[in-house]
């Protein structure tokens, strides 16, 4: 096949010989039911995902506010870096648990 004309004619012959087939009605219905269930699941889970996000933001905000408000009194017991590291560790664990439970659902 040295030129485009031969290639085009070969492609047209191959396309003419191809007979597309429709799937059976049962298969179409089954796929539609699966799509319907997936859409219902996504619709039901949207508020849960939003509430998890809101809960994580609220907890993080309260935690940071508590850390900032207690820096002065707690400086005798813990260094400022130790408190921030502990706070970061707790926050990371909390956020990880929230996203882990989200991925299992």
DAFEN-V480964 format. One record per residue. N is the residue number from 1. PSI is psi in whole degrees, -180 to 180 (none if undefined). D_FIRST is the distance of its C-alpha to the first C-alpha in whole Angstrom. Layout:
# DAFEN-V480964
n={N,N}
psi={PSI,PSI}
d_first={D_FIRST,D_FIRST}
This chain:
# DAFEN-V480964
n={1,2,3,4,5,6,7,8,9,10,11,12,13,14,15,16,17,18,19,20,21,22,23,24,25,26,27,28,29,30,31,32,33,34,35,36,37,38,39,40,41,42,43,44,45,46,47,48,49,50,51,52,53,54,55,56,57,58,59,60,61,62,63,64,65,66,67,68,69,70,71,72,73,74,75,76,77,78,79,80,81,82,83,84,85,86,87,88,89,90,91,92,93,94,95,96,97,98,99,100,101,102,103,104,105}
psi={98,-20,171,-29,-44,-41,-44,-42,-38,-43,-41,-39,-43,-39,-36,-32,-13,129,107,145,137,144,162,155,-35,-41,-41,-45,-43,-45,-39,-39,-40,-46,-40,-44,-38,-41,-40,-42,-45,-40,-39,-37,-17,-49,-34,-43,-43,-43,-36,-41,-45,-43,-42,-42,-43,-46,-42,-41,-46,-42,-47,-40,-43,-41,-45,-40,-21,7,-45,-58,-32,-4,-25,-35,-44,149,160,-36,-38,-40,-42,-39,-41,-42,-41,-40,-45,-42,-44,-42,-44,-49,-39,-42,-39,-47,-31,-43,-30,-41,-25,-26,none}
d_first={0,4,6,8,9,6,6,10,10,9,12,14,14,15,18,19,20,22,25,27,31,34,36,39,42,44,41,41,45,45,43,45,48,46,45,49,51,48,49,53,53,52,54,57,56,56,60,60,58,59,63,62,60,64,66,64,65,68,69,67,69,73,72,71,75,77,75,76,80,81,80,83,85,83,83,86,84,80,79,76,73,74,75,71,69,71,70,67,66,68,66,62,64,64,61,59,61,60,57,57,59,56,53,55,56}
